[in-house]
Amino acid sequence: MKVAIVNLYGIKNGDKAYYRKLGLCYDFVSDKTISETELTEAEAINVLNHKDYYLKMYSAEKMVIENA
C-alpha cells in the first residue's frame, strides 16, 4: 500500500506525493517509484491518523491510500 497526498500547495492539477519511510525518517516524494515504501495496512492507517497535519503542511486537497 502507498499513501499519497493530492493537489499539493493548493494547485488543483492532480499531482500526488507519496509517503516514504526510511528508518526513523519520513517524507513525501513526488515520484512513486522512488517512494519505495510499501506500507502495511496498520502503517497506512497510522499515517492517515495524521491526515489533518499533512494536508495543512502541504496545502493539499486530500490524502488517499493506493494498493500496489
Secondary structure in CASP SS format (residue, H / E / C, confidence):
PFRMAT SS
TARGET T0000
AUTHOR 0000-0000-0000
METHOD secondary structure of the structure
MODEL  1
M C 1.00
K E 1.00
V E 1.00
A E 1.00
I E 1.00
V E 1.00
N C 1.00
L H 1.00
Y H 1.00
G H 1.00
I C 1.00
K C 1.00
N C 1.00
G C 1.00
D C 1.00
K E 1.00
A E 1.00
Y E 1.00
Y E 1.00
R E 1.00
K E 1.00
L E 1.00
G C 1.00
L C 1.00
C E 1.00
Y E 1.00
D E 1.00
F E 1.00
V E 1.00
S C 1.00
D C 1.00
K H 1.00
T H 1.00
I H 1.00
S H 1.00
E C 1.00
T C 1.00
E C 1.00
L C 1.00
T C 1.00
E H 1.00
A H 1.00
E H 1.00
A H 1.00
I H 1.00
N H 1.00
V H 1.00
L H 1.00
N C 1.00
H C 1.00
K H 1.00
D H 1.00
Y H 1.00
Y H 1.00
L H 1.00
K H 1.00
M H 1.00
Y C 1.00
S C 1.00
A C 1.00
E C 1.00
K E 1.00
M E 1.00
V E 1.00
I E 1.00
E E 1.00
N C 1.00
A C 1.00
END
